[in-house]
Amino acid sequence: MGISLLRSTLFGRRLTSTFSGSHILFDSGLNTNQSAPAKPSEALELLRQEIAAHKGQTAQKSYLGYAVSQLASLGRSDSLAPVEKLSNDLQEALKKGDTATAGKLAADAKTVVEEDKKALHTDSLVTQYGTGMIKTAGLFVPSKPGYTISGLAYALDQTKPGDSVGNQLVDCGLGLTKGLALKGSFQAVGAMDLGIAAKAVTLGISSRVADNALTRQTYAEGNGYSVLTGLARTAESSFNRTALASDVITFGLAHGALRQINSVTGGALRNSPFWSMVATGGVFGVSTGSVHEITRQHQAGESFDFQKVLTSAALTGVTDMIAAGPGGKMTSMRASAMERQNTSDQTPTGAEQTKIAPVLQRNFPGSTSREFQLVNGDQQVVELLRNSPNKMVYAAVREVSLAGALGPQKSMLIQHMEAGKDGATTLAVNRSVYGIADLLATCNPKLLPEALQAKHIIPSAESLWLTQETGGRLRFSIAMPTDLKPNESQPVKLGRSVSEMLLGPETPKHLEDMHDKGAMAQAMRNFRTPARYFNGGADSIAFELPDRNILKITDKGWDPTWGSREIWTPKGMKAIDAPMISKPQTIDLREASITWFIQKRMLSPVTERDLNLFDSQIEQDGRFKFWDNDFKSHGKNQLGFDPKTRELYVLDYDSVRLPHLVPKDAEVGGSTWFANRYLMHHDH
């Protein structure tokens, strides 16, 4: 519901009226809390302004708003009629010069106007929340009915009878597009395994963007329209700091509250399609309601009133929960129907049936979480992978549907898909087994051949987290699960982080003589991007990232000129350091100072000819010494070339130094120099 409430709340635009579809609040301009007007003429002006405000609010209603207002007013008298009658009677008395009657009528003006203002305010709230509930209901109703309701509701709410035919046609088209787009975004976000709180706030942000971007008034400028102005207003209204701060607060509070509810109820919200959707609607309403009120206050030039923000958030949250109910009920009924349909051949029996909960995690294409039931419920998959990371598990499974039914039996291979230096060591050893399996559950699925990627349960994943429930339920997700059930194991990660690999068997043991791998692992504990060990040497340990660029980690100190040095050549100045994709980050620990950076990948080693060319260019420039070229062919490994430009670059920045920083014994060279260099202290 809060979606439409942001339609005209564009910062920097002060409107005579604050309207949002059917929500119109006019100010008569006179204070009715003061004493009754002393003169009949003042009373008459007060009545005229109230009549204008009332008609103005009615004229600004959309087709949907007008229908909601009329339905809600059945059985109630029209509050405008007494105002118009008193105004007509007062005018007649003044025309006749009947001052006594005019004075008596003027005394009643304040009361009549106050009653009409109260009625207008009530009508505004009923229209606001009524139209909002209809639109929100469409967003939560599944499949084609939801698209139909959303498209019609938004089209009718954006079109006003009082506008010109041309503007009505434009507004109707924009409203229809908005409704369909928002319904599509709700369906897409609904398929993601984000959790109720994150999902609701994401929907709130996307609704603000669509609502502002697909409203004609957003682009109004002077007597015409401006696309640039509209886009600027859309960005300002959708992503202003106050709104985003409100989203963050809402997410934090909702996440904590929902987690507590799930904990107390054994996962009732998470596992029930109905209550999950109702809770999402409530958090969505709180998010949009609070942002609407904050924006309204800003537009009206009012001081920030936290009490009003809480009231708007609470009312919108409650009404959106109610609006999401029909969609939740339909989703729950569909799930039950699917379960009944599959009972004959997919529902387990006997002892197996007692181990399966009736309603489970959502599993469908695009989901970031999938659940499977082990046919052999006693098979200890998680513990085996936890204790023996290099092991492979081959298991018979049946996928668990949204309704809790079990799919046909399939074979699944579960393994850490670690790539060696050739890119596919694990795969090369187990290629035949990978081919036989129906399903694959591994980390780094992009390392698999295309034919095998199609077998992966979540092909977009980089790492997978696996938990196992008592009875053999396996849950795979792309993020570490935080909502573990009482009988669910601690998760194990398929795929190891850089920190884990630094301390694991992937990183050669001899590098411990050159680097403090423990300190490196501690410094990199927040680096989440998947990687594989690439190589290591005296200066750094390198890992290859999914985009094939190189992550380098060093504990040998850092020269701030590295990555930006140039030399003069006959063709002009030339960069000699391999380009960095990210700026170096230095983490100071008690035992060491660790620096990491991401370097653009180059091809290496280079040829003898390229090595000699680069060495001669360094010598001609005269400012640096390519001191790592003083022994046999090791210099070839210190250089790489860009395959597109064929330009040569230094991969190991420390292999080129200022002359006075080159160790004196390095000039001796010889076959033993490379080994000696590993034990050398870097004194620059």
VMD Tcl script that draws the C-alpha trace (Angstrom):
set ca {
  {0.00 0.00 0.00}
  {2.71 2.50 0.80}
  {3.80 2.29 -2.82}
  {1.47 4.95 -4.14}
  {2.06 7.25 -1.20}
  {5.34 8.47 -2.64}
  {3.94 9.53 -5.98}
  {4.28 13.27 -5.58}
  {6.67 13.51 -2.67}
  {9.48 14.99 -4.71}
  {11.99 16.95 -2.65}
  {12.33 20.51 -3.73}
  {8.72 20.73 -4.99}
  {6.27 22.48 -2.68}
  {2.74 21.74 -3.87}
  {-0.42 23.64 -2.97}
  {-1.93 20.27 -2.14}
  {-0.29 17.09 -0.97}
  {-1.81 14.27 -2.97}
  {-0.98 10.65 -3.64}
  {-3.44 9.02 -5.95}
  {-6.52 9.37 -3.82}
  {-4.90 10.99 -0.79}
  {-5.58 14.76 -0.79}
  {-5.12 17.16 2.09}
  {-6.12 20.78 1.48}
  {-5.67 23.63 3.92}
  {-8.39 26.26 3.91}
  {-5.84 28.85 4.96}
  {-7.88 30.05 7.94}
  {-7.50 28.86 11.52}
  {-10.80 27.44 12.69}
  {-9.48 27.03 16.26}
  {-9.75 30.76 16.81}
  {-12.93 32.33 18.18}
  {-15.94 32.55 15.88}
  {-15.66 35.31 13.27}
  {-16.97 38.61 14.59}
  {-18.35 39.62 11.18}
  {-20.68 37.70 8.87}
  {-18.40 38.56 5.94}
  {-15.52 36.73 7.61}
  {-17.74 33.73 8.28}
  {-18.85 33.71 4.66}
  {-15.22 33.72 3.48}
  {-14.44 30.84 5.84}
  {-17.34 28.83 4.42}
  {-16.31 29.58 0.82}
  {-12.75 28.43 1.47}
  {-13.96 25.23 3.08}
  {-16.24 24.52 0.12}
  {-13.30 25.08 -2.25}
  {-11.06 22.79 -0.18}
  {-13.71 20.08 -0.08}
  {-14.34 20.20 -3.83}
  {-10.62 20.39 -4.49}
  {-10.01 17.21 -2.53}
  {-12.82 15.47 -4.37}
  {-11.52 16.65 -7.76}
  {-8.06 15.26 -7.04}
  {-9.35 11.76 -6.36}
  {-8.53 9.03 -8.81}
  {-11.13 6.67 -10.21}
  {-10.09 4.05 -7.68}
  {-10.03 6.57 -4.84}
  {-13.47 7.87 -5.73}
  {-14.87 4.33 -5.75}
  {-13.33 3.54 -2.35}
  {-14.58 6.84 -0.91}
  {-18.14 6.28 -2.17}
  {-18.20 2.73 -0.84}
  {-16.96 3.85 2.57}
  {-19.46 6.72 2.79}
  {-22.55 4.54 2.29}
  {-25.02 5.30 5.06}
  {-23.31 8.55 6.05}
  {-24.56 12.04 5.26}
  {-22.59 14.38 3.05}
  {-20.59 16.75 5.28}
  {-20.40 19.34 2.50}
  {-24.18 19.85 2.36}
  {-24.41 21.72 5.70}
  {-21.51 23.96 4.71}
  {-23.09 24.85 1.37}
  {-26.53 25.41 2.96}
  {-25.09 27.68 5.65}
  {-23.12 29.59 3.01}
  {-26.24 30.08 0.85}
  {-28.38 31.13 3.85}
  {-25.73 33.58 5.02}
  {-25.43 35.14 1.55}
  {-29.23 35.49 1.36}
  {-29.38 37.17 4.77}
  {-26.64 39.62 3.81}
  {-28.42 40.45 0.55}
  {-31.59 41.22 2.46}
  {-29.69 43.26 5.02}
  {-30.97 41.01 7.79}
  {-28.03 41.57 10.15}
  {-29.63 39.74 13.07}
  {-30.09 36.53 11.08}
  {-26.65 36.92 9.48}
  {-25.06 37.22 12.93}
  {-26.75 34.04 14.15}
  {-25.70 32.13 11.04}
  {-22.13 33.41 11.29}
  {-21.89 32.02 14.80}
  {-22.51 28.50 13.44}
  {-19.82 28.71 10.73}
  {-16.92 27.51 12.88}
  {-18.75 24.38 14.06}
  {-19.93 23.44 10.55}
  {-16.46 23.94 9.07}
  {-14.79 21.90 11.80}
  {-17.21 19.03 11.20}
  {-16.46 19.10 7.49}
  {-12.72 19.16 8.12}
  {-13.00 16.11 10.35}
  {-15.04 14.35 7.68}
  {-12.47 15.30 5.02}
  {-9.63 13.99 7.15}
  {-11.44 10.70 7.75}
  {-12.27 10.41 4.05}
  {-8.62 11.09 3.20}
  {-7.39 8.31 5.51}
  {-10.02 5.83 4.33}
  {-9.21 6.59 0.69}
  {-5.46 6.45 1.30}
  {-5.43 3.12 3.10}
  {-8.30 1.63 1.10}
  {-6.69 2.20 -2.28}
  {-3.35 1.14 -0.85}
  {-4.76 -2.15 0.39}
  {-6.26 -2.95 -3.02}
  {-2.95 -2.30 -4.77}
  {-0.94 -4.20 -2.16}
  {-3.32 -7.15 -2.39}
  {-2.61 -7.42 -6.11}
  {1.12 -7.47 -5.53}
  {0.86 -10.46 -3.20}
  {-1.73 -12.46 -5.13}
  {0.18 -15.12 -7.10}
  {0.40 -15.65 -10.86}
  {-1.89 -14.09 -13.49}
  {-4.65 -12.91 -11.12}
  {-2.06 -10.85 -9.28}
  {-0.86 -9.19 -12.48}
  {-4.46 -8.42 -13.48}
  {-5.35 -6.88 -10.13}
  {-2.11 -4.89 -9.92}
  {-2.36 -3.55 -13.47}
  {-5.98 -2.44 -13.12}
  {-5.57 -1.06 -9.58}
  {-2.56 1.08 -10.44}
  {-4.09 2.27 -13.72}
  {-7.33 3.35 -11.98}
  {-5.48 4.93 -9.07}
  {-3.24 7.01 -11.31}
  {-6.05 8.30 -13.55}
  {-8.24 11.21 -12.36}
  {-11.66 12.11 -13.83}
  {-10.85 15.81 -13.54}
  {-7.85 15.67 -15.90}
  {-7.90 16.13 -19.65}
  {-8.51 13.09 -21.84}
  {-4.89 13.18 -23.05}
  {-3.49 13.23 -19.52}
  {-5.89 10.47 -18.48}
  {-4.66 8.23 -21.29}
  {-1.01 8.88 -20.37}
  {-1.64 8.34 -16.66}
  {-3.62 5.17 -17.32}
  {-0.76 3.74 -19.40}
  {1.85 4.71 -16.83}
  {-0.25 3.27 -14.01}
  {-0.78 0.02 -15.88}
  {2.97 -0.26 -16.56}
  {3.73 0.56 -12.94}
  {1.39 -2.10 -11.61}
  {2.78 -4.79 -13.90}
  {6.39 -3.76 -13.21}
  {5.90 -3.77 -9.44}
  {4.13 -7.13 -9.57}
  {7.04 -8.48 -11.63}
  {9.58 -7.16 -9.13}
  {7.59 -8.67 -6.25}
  {7.58 -12.02 -7.99}
  {11.32 -11.83 -8.71}
  {12.26 -10.78 -5.17}
  {9.87 -13.39 -3.79}
  {11.90 -16.08 -5.54}
  {15.05 -15.00 -3.72}
  {16.09 -16.56 -0.42}
  {16.63 -13.21 1.32}
  {14.62 -13.72 4.46}
  {11.39 -11.90 5.27}
  {12.94 -8.64 6.54}
  {15.46 -8.18 3.73}
  {12.87 -9.16 1.15}
  {10.33 -6.61 2.43}
  {12.78 -3.70 2.54}
  {14.07 -4.60 -0.95}
  {10.50 -4.48 -2.19}
  {10.03 -1.09 -0.52}
  {13.03 0.41 -2.32}
  {12.05 -1.05 -5.70}
  {8.51 0.24 -5.28}
  {9.75 3.77 -4.61}
  {11.83 3.72 -7.77}
  {9.00 2.41 -9.96}
  {6.39 4.65 -8.36}
  {8.32 7.86 -8.95}
  {9.75 6.93 -12.34}
  {6.32 6.00 -13.75}
  {4.38 9.07 -12.60}
  {3.72 11.89 -15.08}
  {3.95 14.67 -12.47}
  {7.53 13.63 -11.68}
  {8.64 15.02 -15.04}
  {6.61 18.26 -14.92}
  {8.69 21.40 -15.39}
  {7.06 24.72 -16.10}
  {4.48 24.24 -18.83}
  {6.13 21.08 -20.15}
  {8.03 18.00 -19.14}
  {11.73 17.19 -18.71}
  {13.17 13.67 -18.69}
  {16.35 14.79 -16.92}
  {14.36 16.59 -14.24}
  {12.19 13.53 -13.76}
  {15.14 11.19 -13.43}
  {16.79 13.52 -10.92}
  {13.61 13.70 -8.86}
  {13.21 9.94 -9.00}
  {16.73 9.38 -7.70}
  {16.34 12.03 -5.03}
  {13.05 10.64 -3.73}
  {13.98 6.97 -3.99}
  {17.48 7.04 -2.55}
  {17.60 10.03 -0.23}
  {19.49 9.42 2.98}
  {16.52 9.70 5.30}
  {14.54 7.10 3.37}
  {17.49 4.72 3.21}
  {18.17 5.22 6.92}
  {14.54 4.35 7.61}
  {14.93 1.21 5.49}
  {18.04 0.17 7.44}
  {16.31 0.71 10.79}
  {13.22 -1.15 9.63}
  {15.32 -4.05 8.38}
  {17.26 -4.28 11.64}
  {14.19 -4.23 13.86}
  {12.20 -6.57 11.63}
  {15.07 -9.02 11.24}
  {15.49 -9.28 15.00}
  {11.78 -9.55 15.71}
  {11.10 -12.14 13.02}
  {14.11 -14.20 14.06}
  {12.82 -14.23 17.62}
  {9.33 -15.24 16.47}
  {10.77 -18.05 14.35}
  {12.86 -19.21 17.28}
  {9.90 -19.30 19.67}
  {7.48 -20.88 17.20}
  {9.89 -23.38 15.68}
  {10.09 -21.59 12.34}
  {6.36 -20.93 11.85}
  {6.91 -17.80 9.78}
  {9.69 -19.29 7.69}
  {7.91 -22.54 6.94}
  {4.34 -21.33 6.43}
  {3.56 -19.77 3.01}
  {0.60 -17.88 4.50}
  {2.28 -16.38 7.57}
  {5.50 -15.74 5.68}
  {3.61 -13.64 3.13}
  {1.58 -11.82 5.78}
  {4.76 -10.99 7.70}
  {6.42 -9.76 4.50}
  {3.42 -7.52 3.86}
  {3.64 -6.11 7.37}
  {7.34 -5.27 7.17}
  {6.83 -3.86 3.67}
  {4.05 -1.64 5.02}
  {6.16 -0.42 7.95}
  {8.99 0.44 5.54}
  {6.84 2.30 3.01}
  {4.63 3.94 5.64}
  {7.55 5.40 7.59}
  {9.27 6.65 4.43}
  {6.02 8.22 3.19}
  {5.52 10.17 6.39}
  {9.15 11.30 6.53}
  {8.92 12.49 2.94}
  {5.58 14.21 3.54}
  {6.98 16.13 6.48}
  {9.99 17.18 4.43}
  {7.83 18.35 1.53}
  {5.44 20.26 3.79}
  {8.33 22.04 5.53}
  {7.33 20.58 8.89}
  {9.67 19.75 11.73}
  {10.48 16.07 12.03}
  {7.77 14.38 14.15}
  {8.82 10.88 15.17}
  {5.40 10.15 16.64}
  {3.71 10.73 13.28}
  {6.30 8.52 11.57}
  {5.58 5.68 14.00}
  {1.82 6.12 13.55}
  {2.07 6.02 9.75}
  {4.40 3.02 9.88}
  {2.09 1.13 12.23}
  {-1.10 1.84 10.27}
  {0.47 0.98 6.94}
  {2.06 -2.13 8.40}
  {-1.24 -3.43 9.78}
  {-3.26 -2.67 6.63}
  {-0.59 -4.19 4.38}
  {-0.58 -7.34 6.51}
  {-4.34 -7.59 5.93}
  {-3.90 -6.89 2.22}
  {-1.25 -9.61 1.89}
  {-3.58 -12.15 3.52}
  {-5.53 -13.17 0.38}
  {-2.30 -13.76 -1.53}
  {-0.91 -15.79 1.36}
  {-4.08 -17.84 1.52}
  {-3.99 -18.55 -2.24}
  {-0.31 -19.53 -2.05}
  {-1.01 -21.86 0.86}
  {-3.97 -23.45 -0.95}
  {-1.88 -24.01 -4.08}
  {0.84 -25.63 -2.01}
  {-1.70 -27.97 -0.41}
  {-3.15 -28.82 -3.82}
  {0.33 -29.66 -5.14}
  {0.92 -31.89 -2.15}
  {-2.36 -33.77 -2.68}
  {-1.64 -34.15 -6.40}
  {1.75 -35.72 -5.73}
  {0.65 -37.93 -2.85}
  {0.27 -41.10 -4.91}
  {3.87 -41.33 -6.13}
  {5.89 -38.72 -4.25}
  {4.75 -38.82 -0.62}
  {6.92 -41.01 1.66}
  {5.36 -43.68 3.79}
  {6.01 -45.46 7.06}
  {9.01 -44.47 9.13}
  {10.28 -42.13 6.42}
  {7.09 -40.07 6.58}
  {7.53 -39.31 10.28}
  {10.85 -37.63 9.55}
  {9.51 -35.07 7.08}
  {7.90 -31.77 8.04}
  {4.67 -30.97 6.11}
  {5.74 -27.49 4.95}
  {9.32 -26.77 3.92}
  {11.73 -24.31 2.40}
  {10.79 -22.93 -1.02}
  {12.47 -24.83 -3.84}
  {12.02 -23.65 -7.43}
  {14.14 -22.32 -10.32}
  {15.90 -19.12 -9.31}
  {15.81 -19.86 -5.59}
  {19.01 -19.42 -3.62}
  {18.16 -22.29 -1.28}
  {17.17 -25.89 -2.02}
  {16.34 -28.82 0.24}
  {16.70 -32.54 -0.37}
  {15.79 -35.64 1.59}
  {18.43 -38.36 1.78}
  {16.98 -41.74 0.83}
  {19.34 -43.19 3.43}
  {18.43 -40.85 6.27}
  {21.32 -42.10 8.42}
  {24.03 -41.05 5.93}
  {26.24 -38.45 7.68}
  {27.03 -36.08 4.81}
  {27.89 -32.91 6.73}
  {30.17 -34.57 9.26}
  {32.06 -36.43 6.53}
  {32.70 -33.21 4.60}
  {33.59 -31.36 7.80}
  {36.15 -33.94 8.91}
  {37.50 -34.82 5.45}
  {37.20 -31.76 3.17}
  {38.74 -33.60 0.22}
  {36.21 -36.43 0.30}
  {33.41 -36.85 -2.22}
  {29.88 -37.83 -1.15}
  {27.63 -39.72 -3.57}
  {24.07 -39.95 -2.28}
  {20.53 -40.81 -3.38}
  {18.18 -37.88 -2.71}
  {14.63 -36.67 -3.33}
  {14.02 -32.93 -3.63}
  {11.56 -31.35 -1.23}
  {8.90 -29.16 -2.86}
  {7.24 -26.04 -1.49}
  {4.30 -28.17 -0.34}
  {6.53 -30.69 1.42}
  {6.15 -33.43 -1.19}
  {9.21 -35.39 -2.31}
  {10.30 -35.54 -5.91}
  {11.64 -38.58 -7.77}
  {14.83 -40.22 -6.54}
  {18.06 -38.86 -8.07}
  {21.77 -39.30 -7.50}
  {23.72 -36.34 -6.15}
  {27.47 -35.73 -5.94}
  {28.52 -33.37 -3.13}
  {32.11 -32.14 -3.01}
  {34.47 -29.21 -2.59}
  {35.12 -28.34 -6.25}
  {38.64 -26.99 -5.76}
  {40.66 -26.20 -8.85}
  {44.37 -26.78 -8.96}
  {46.83 -24.71 -10.95}
  {45.60 -26.25 -14.18}
  {42.06 -25.13 -13.34}
  {40.36 -28.51 -12.91}
  {42.35 -30.94 -10.78}
  {39.36 -32.23 -8.81}
  {37.25 -32.52 -11.93}
  {39.98 -34.38 -13.84}
  {40.13 -37.06 -11.16}
  {36.36 -37.49 -10.83}
  {35.11 -36.62 -14.33}
  {33.40 -40.00 -14.83}
  {31.57 -39.76 -11.49}
  {30.48 -36.18 -12.23}
  {29.05 -37.39 -15.53}
  {27.02 -40.19 -13.93}
  {25.44 -38.07 -11.19}
  {22.01 -36.52 -11.83}
  {22.75 -33.51 -9.61}
  {25.92 -31.71 -8.56}
  {26.35 -29.70 -5.36}
  {29.79 -28.11 -5.35}
  {31.41 -24.75 -4.89}
  {32.72 -22.85 -7.91}
  {30.27 -24.37 -10.45}
  {31.67 -22.06 -13.13}
  {34.80 -24.23 -13.14}
  {32.68 -27.07 -14.49}
  {32.26 -27.69 -18.23}
  {29.03 -26.23 -19.61}
  {27.36 -29.65 -19.87}
  {28.01 -30.32 -16.17}
  {27.00 -26.81 -15.05}
  {23.46 -27.70 -16.12}
  {23.44 -30.41 -13.43}
  {24.40 -28.03 -10.63}
  {21.61 -27.34 -8.14}
  {22.45 -23.59 -8.02}
  {24.66 -22.76 -11.05}
  {25.04 -19.10 -10.02}
  {26.61 -19.98 -6.66}
  {30.27 -19.39 -5.86}
  {30.19 -21.15 -2.52}
  {27.53 -23.37 -0.99}
  {26.61 -23.81 2.66}
  {25.22 -27.19 3.68}
  {23.32 -28.16 6.81}
  {21.84 -31.55 7.69}
  {18.76 -32.10 9.79}
  {18.07 -35.17 11.89}
  {16.39 -37.66 9.59}
  {18.53 -36.81 6.57}
  {17.24 -33.42 5.38}
  {19.95 -31.51 3.47}
  {19.66 -27.75 2.97}
  {21.93 -25.98 0.47}
  {22.13 -22.16 0.37}
  {24.47 -19.58 -1.16}
  {24.84 -17.69 2.14}
  {25.60 -18.96 5.61}
  {22.21 -19.81 7.18}
  {21.44 -17.95 10.41}
  {18.05 -19.53 11.13}
  {19.06 -23.05 12.11}
  {16.38 -25.40 13.35}
  {16.82 -27.11 16.74}
  {17.69 -30.46 15.11}
  {19.81 -29.02 12.29}
  {23.61 -29.33 12.20}
  {26.04 -26.44 12.15}
  {26.63 -25.53 8.49}
  {29.66 -26.65 6.54}
  {30.94 -24.58 3.65}
  {31.66 -26.11 0.27}
  {34.57 -24.01 -0.94}
  {37.18 -22.42 1.27}
  {37.97 -18.76 1.77}
  {41.37 -17.20 1.12}
  {42.08 -17.29 4.87}
  {41.24 -20.98 5.02}
  {43.38 -21.78 1.98}
  {46.36 -19.86 3.38}
  {46.39 -22.25 6.32}
  {45.29 -25.32 4.37}
  {47.01 -27.82 2.10}
  {46.35 -25.69 -0.99}
  {49.20 -23.34 -0.09}
  {52.62 -25.09 -0.34}
  {54.20 -25.72 3.05}
  {57.61 -24.31 2.02}
  {56.06 -20.82 1.88}
  {55.94 -20.90 5.69}
  {59.71 -20.27 5.62}
  {59.16 -17.02 3.73}
  {55.83 -15.68 5.06}
  {53.77 -15.46 8.22}
  {50.77 -17.33 6.81}
  {48.90 -17.08 10.11}
  {49.07 -13.29 10.05}
  {48.07 -13.26 6.39}
  {45.04 -15.45 7.15}
  {44.01 -13.18 10.00}
  {44.29 -10.08 7.82}
  {42.23 -11.65 5.01}
  {39.43 -13.04 7.17}
  {36.93 -10.49 5.77}
  {37.82 -11.16 2.13}
  {34.79 -13.08 0.85}
  {35.45 -13.46 -2.88}
  {36.11 -17.10 -3.86}
  {39.63 -17.79 -5.09}
  {42.11 -20.58 -5.77}
  {45.79 -20.80 -4.93}
  {47.87 -19.54 -7.86}
  {51.51 -19.37 -6.81}
  {53.83 -17.93 -4.22}
  {57.34 -16.64 -3.83}
  {59.62 -14.56 -1.67}
  {57.52 -11.42 -1.98}
  {53.89 -12.56 -1.97}
  {51.36 -15.36 -2.11}
  {48.97 -15.11 -5.06}
  {45.43 -16.38 -5.66}
  {43.35 -16.37 -8.82}
  {39.88 -14.78 -8.58}
  {36.78 -15.82 -10.58}
  {37.37 -12.98 -13.08}
  {40.93 -14.38 -13.56}
  {42.62 -11.33 -12.04}
  {45.25 -12.00 -9.38}
  {44.98 -11.35 -5.65}
  {48.42 -10.80 -4.10}
  {49.15 -10.80 -0.37}
  {52.49 -9.74 1.08}
  {54.02 -9.32 4.53}
  {57.29 -7.83 3.20}
  {56.36 -4.16 3.42}
  {54.88 -1.86 0.81}
  {56.33 0.91 -1.35}
  {53.60 3.48 -2.18}
  {55.14 4.05 -5.63}
  {54.48 0.47 -6.67}
  {51.85 0.12 -9.33}
  {52.45 3.58 -10.78}
  {56.12 3.72 -11.86}
  {57.13 4.79 -15.38}
  {60.31 4.89 -17.44}
  {61.36 6.88 -20.49}
  {61.66 5.08 -23.83}
  {62.27 6.41 -27.36}
  {58.49 6.10 -27.86}
  {57.70 8.19 -24.78}
  {56.94 7.45 -21.14}
  {55.91 3.88 -20.42}
  {54.29 2.32 -17.35}
  {56.34 -0.62 -16.11}
  {54.21 -1.94 -13.23}
  {51.36 -4.34 -13.99}
  {48.11 -2.38 -13.47}
  {46.24 -2.79 -10.21}
  {42.48 -3.40 -10.28}
  {42.09 -2.29 -6.67}
  {44.11 0.02 -4.44}
  {46.42 -1.76 -1.96}
  {44.93 -2.35 1.47}
  {47.29 -2.55 4.44}
  {46.24 -4.26 7.69}
  {48.52 -3.67 10.66}
  {48.57 -6.60 13.06}
  {50.58 -7.07 16.23}
  {52.95 -9.53 14.57}
  {53.08 -8.20 11.01}
  {51.85 -5.63 8.50}
  {49.90 -7.29 5.68}
  {49.14 -5.65 2.33}
  {46.85 -7.08 -0.34}
  {45.86 -5.82 -3.77}
  {44.34 -7.15 -6.98}
  {46.53 -7.07 -10.06}
  {45.42 -7.31 -13.65}
  {46.27 -10.73 -15.03}
  {49.16 -10.88 -17.51}
  {50.63 -13.76 -19.48}
  {53.90 -15.14 -18.13}
  {56.67 -16.18 -18.49}
  {57.95 -14.00 -21.29}
  {60.52 -14.93 -23.95}
  {64.26 -14.38 -23.65}
  {63.94 -11.64 -26.26}
  {61.24 -9.82 -24.24}
  {63.35 -10.19 -21.11}
  {66.37 -8.59 -22.80}
  {64.20 -5.82 -24.29}
  {62.74 -4.88 -20.92}
  {66.16 -5.02 -19.25}
  {67.65 -2.70 -21.88}
  {64.76 -0.22 -21.47}
  {65.37 -0.11 -17.72}
  {69.10 0.46 -18.28}
  {68.50 3.24 -20.83}
  {66.17 5.08 -18.48}
  {68.76 4.80 -15.73}
  {66.56 5.41 -12.71}
  {65.88 1.79 -11.75}
  {67.64 -1.54 -11.58}
  {65.98 -4.76 -12.74}
  {67.95 -6.58 -10.10}
  {65.97 -9.84 -10.22}
  {67.32 -10.39 -13.73}
  {70.82 -11.16 -12.47}
  {70.48 -14.92 -12.34}
  {69.74 -17.37 -15.12}
  {66.11 -17.20 -16.40}
  {64.24 -16.21 -13.25}
  {63.63 -12.74 -14.66}
  {61.22 -14.23 -17.21}
  {58.85 -15.11 -14.37}
  {58.97 -11.59 -12.96}
  {57.53 -10.15 -16.17}
  {54.27 -10.59 -18.01}
  {52.64 -9.11 -21.07}
  {49.18 -7.85 -21.90}
  {47.80 -10.21 -24.58}
  {45.96 -7.33 -26.27}
  {48.74 -4.72 -26.43}
  {51.79 -7.01 -26.06}
  {53.21 -4.44 -23.62}
  {55.62 -5.80 -20.98}
  {55.03 -5.20 -17.28}
  {56.64 -6.09 -13.95}
  {54.53 -8.62 -12.05}
  {56.69 -8.69 -8.93}
  {57.05 -4.97 -8.20}
  {60.01 -5.53 -5.88}
  {62.07 -7.03 -8.70}
  {62.68 -3.45 -9.93}
  {64.28 -1.12 -7.38}
  {66.09 2.15 -7.13}
  {69.83 1.35 -7.48}
  {70.79 2.25 -3.92}
  {68.16 -0.19 -2.57}
  {69.56 -3.20 -4.42}
  {71.50 -5.50 -2.03}
  {75.19 -5.47 -2.88}
  {75.50 -9.23 -3.06}
  {72.74 -9.27 -5.68}
  {75.29 -8.02 -8.22}
  {77.12 -11.36 -7.90}
  {74.22 -13.21 -9.50}
  {74.72 -16.91 -10.22}
  {72.55 -19.97 -9.80}
  {72.31 -19.70 -6.01}
  {70.99 -16.14 -5.93}
  {67.30 -17.06 -6.25}
  {67.42 -19.26 -3.14}
  {69.37 -16.65 -1.16}
  {66.85 -13.99 -2.06}
  {64.08 -15.86 -0.23}
  {65.87 -15.42 3.07}
  {66.83 -11.81 2.47}
  {65.45 -8.97 4.58}
  {63.58 -6.39 2.47}
  {65.08 -3.13 3.67}
  {63.24 -0.64 1.45}
}
mol new
graphics top color blue
foreach p $ca { graphics top sphere $p radius 0.5 }
foreach p [lrange $ca 0 end-1] q [lrange $ca 1 end] { graphics top cylinder $p $q radius 0.2 }
display resetview
